[in-house]
Amino acid sequence: MHGEQAPVEVRTRVAILEAALDPTHGQFTGQPVWIGPTARRFAEDLSARLRQAAQGLIDALEEELRAVPAKGSPSAGRH
């Protein structure tokens, strides 16, 4: 993965992860398996935590990439 492609690749993989959870989330929330306010809060909290974790991953990767000097930049060879 090249520096500029890495965030795109991570976003793609995060989208795949989120999509993979959709059918399970749909079953969980679409059928009377576990219903009521506690179940709704659990589902909302789970979704929020997953989105937050995924965004944290993307943010951390982008921060790391910003810290790496670009190839060929004047400061790339200096220490």
MODAPE-V537102 format. One record per helix or strand of 3 or more residues. SS is the DSSP state (helix for helix, strand for strand). FROM is the first residue (numbers start at 1). TO is the last residue. If there is no record, write none. Layout:
# MODAPE-V537102
SS,FROM,TO ; SS,FROM,TO
This chain:
# MODAPE-V537102
helix,3,30 ; helix,37,67
